[in-house]
Amino acid sequence: MSDQVRIVEVGPRDGLQNEKTQVSVEARVAFIEALLDAGLHTVEVGAFVSPKAIPQMIGSDEVLRRVSHRADGEFHVLVPNEKGYEAARAAGAKVIAVFGSASEGFSHANINCSVAESIERFKPVIARARADGVKVRGYVSCVLGCPFDGEIRPQAVVDVAKVLWSLGCYEISLGDTIGVGTPKKARELLRAVAGDVPMAHLAMHFHDTYGQALANLYAGLEEGARVIDSAAGGLGGCPYAPGATGNVATEDVVYMLEGLSVATGVDMTKLLQATNAISKLIGRAPVSRVATAINAKRRADSE
């Protein structure tokens, strides 16, 4: 595993939108800039969704306008429909993400429609984006389990991923939304989906509720997957899954990959600074085991 892995940092969107404390536009911009400085070049920065549904993402247009648009940076924003797409484009979005679910129960709870209906909703969004030269990333949630429907058949995930790929999404992110997956199931899922979507275009988006995320990622790396979604400090959770923790922590992913001699280009010291700053703002310590360990060691060394 001596080659490179691309990390998609989702803390500023997928992480913060599930935190109780709202973070100002200014603070979110500062967080994103700190992540960029740490070497995380692909960052999900906001969501063009209903402010009533997700007040944490209010001002995503301002965030997108104000972040430094570096040549080596790529900013993703989530859009649920054409109205969201229009707002995202007005703010200068060059990469958008659409989301579907492999679970009927989760789809109804999350966006109040069936899986098939959700696909019909984002079909025109993808079509408009492609016509405008905007890249589209597709999310599939609940790929290894659902809080409403229980275990999810791999074929259900394949069906949704295949549609997203055929519609023109350049990458499909497979989300273990409630973090119930294990390495064997993660491996089998990736193999199944790779039968219709090339492995090089699959991303692993694993939450760590049961402490399995790193093991699942390792299994995916062995299968050839090379894109990982993670959140600084392990930010986030899932409002429809009581007890579900956030995404796997970026610090923990970087530490594991460096131990495998896999290049990430991430500066751990700068990443930890970004994590500690946002953690202080939201009033809770990082979930990341690596951040916890390094912070504790620094405190001990300074005493």
GIFENLIN-V276052 format. One record per residue. N is the residue number from 0. RES is the residue in one letter. PHI is phi as a letter, one per 40 degrees, with the letter a starting at -180 (* if undefined). Layout:
BEGIN
N,RES,PHI / N,RES,PHI
END
This chain:
BEGIN
0,M,* / 1,S,c / 2,D,c / 3,Q,b / 4,V,b / 5,R,c / 6,I,b / 7,V,b / 8,E,c / 9,V,b / 10,G,d / 11,P,c / 12,R,b / 13,D,c / 14,G,c / 15,L,c / 16,Q,c / 17,N,b / 18,E,c / 19,K,c / 20,T,c / 21,Q,c / 22,V,b / 23,S,c / 24,V,d / 25,E,d / 26,A,c / 27,R,c / 28,V,c / 29,A,c / 30,F,c / 31,I,c / 32,E,c / 33,A,c / 34,L,c / 35,L,c / 36,D,c / 37,A,c / 38,G,h / 39,L,c / 40,H,c / 41,T,b / 42,V,b / 43,E,c / 44,V,b / 45,G,a / 46,A,a / 47,F,c / 48,V,b / 49,S,c / 50,P,c / 51,K,c / 52,A,c / 53,I,b / 54,P,c / 55,Q,c / 56,M,b / 57,I,d / 58,G,g / 59,S,c / 60,D,c / 61,E,c / 62,V,d / 63,L,c / 64,R,c / 65,R,c / 66,V,c / 67,S,c / 68,H,c / 69,R,c / 70,A,c / 71,D,c / 72,G,b / 73,E,b / 74,F,b / 75,H,b / 76,V,b / 77,L,c / 78,V,b / 79,P,c / 80,N,a / 81,E,c / 82,K,c / 83,G,c / 84,Y,c / 85,E,c / 86,A,c / 87,A,c / 88,R,c / 89,A,c / 90,A,c / 91,G,g / 92,A,c / 93,K,b / 94,V,b / 95,I,b / 96,A,b / 97,V,b / 98,F,b / 99,G,b / 100,S,b / 101,A,c / 102,S,b / 103,E,c / 104,G,c / 105,F,c / 106,S,c / 107,H,c / 108,A,c / 109,N,c / 110,I,b / 111,N,f / 112,C,a / 113,S,c / 114,V,c / 115,A,c / 116,E,c / 117,S,c / 118,I,c / 119,E,c / 120,R,c / 121,F,c / 122,K,d / 123,P,c / 124,V,c / 125,I,c / 126,A,c / 127,R,c / 128,A,c / 129,R,c / 130,A,c / 131,D,c / 132,G,g / 133,V,c / 134,K,c / 135,V,b / 136,R,b / 137,G,b / 138,Y,b / 139,V,b / 140,S,c / 141,C,f / 142,V,c / 143,L,b / 144,G,i / 145,C,b / 146,P,c / 147,F,b / 148,D,b / 149,G,g / 150,E,c / 151,I,b / 152,R,c / 153,P,d / 154,Q,c / 155,A,c / 156,V,c / 157,V,d / 158,D,d / 159,V,c / 160,A,c / 161,K,c / 162,V,c / 163,L,d / 164,W,c / 165,S,c / 166,L,c / 167,G,h / 168,C,c / 169,Y,c / 170,E,a / 171,I,b / 172,S,c / 173,L,c / 174,G,b / 175,D,c / 176,T,d / 177,I,b / 178,G,g / 179,V,c / 180,G,c / 181,T,b / 182,P,d / 183,K,c / 184,K,c / 185,A,c / 186,R,c / 187,E,c / 188,L,c / 189,L,c / 190,R,c / 191,A,c / 192,V,c / 193,A,c / 194,G,c / 195,D,b / 196,V,b / 197,P,d / 198,M,d / 199,A,c / 200,H,b / 201,L,b / 202,A,b / 203,M,b / 204,H,b / 205,F,b / 206,H,c / 207,D,b / 208,T,d / 209,Y,b / 210,G,g / 211,Q,b / 212,A,d / 213,L,c / 214,A,c / 215,N,c / 216,L,c / 217,Y,c / 218,A,c / 219,G,c / 220,L,c / 221,E,c / 222,E,c / 223,G,h / 224,A,c / 225,R,b / 226,V,b / 227,I,b / 228,D,c / 229,S,a / 230,A,b / 231,A,d / 232,G,g / 233,G,g / 234,L,d / 235,G,h / 236,G,i / 237,C,a / 238,P,c / 239,Y,c / 240,A,b / 241,P,d / 242,G,g / 243,A,c / 244,T,c / 245,G,c / 246,N,c / 247,V,d / 248,A,c / 249,T,d / 250,E,d / 251,D,c / 252,V,c / 253,V,c / 254,Y,c / 255,M,c / 256,L,c / 257,E,c / 258,G,c / 259,L,c / 260,S,g / 261,V,b / 262,A,c / 263,T,b / 264,G,g / 265,V,c / 266,D,c / 267,M,c / 268,T,c / 269,K,c / 270,L,c / 271,L,c / 272,Q,c / 273,A,c / 274,T,c / 275,N,c / 276,A,c / 277,I,c / 278,S,c / 279,K,c / 280,L,c / 281,I,c / 282,G,g / 283,R,a / 284,A,c / 285,P,c / 286,V,c / 287,S,d / 288,R,c / 289,V,c / 290,A,c / 291,T,c / 292,A,c / 293,I,c / 294,N,c / 295,A,c / 296,K,c / 297,R,c / 298,R,c / 299,A,c / 300,D,c / 301,S,c / 302,E,c
END
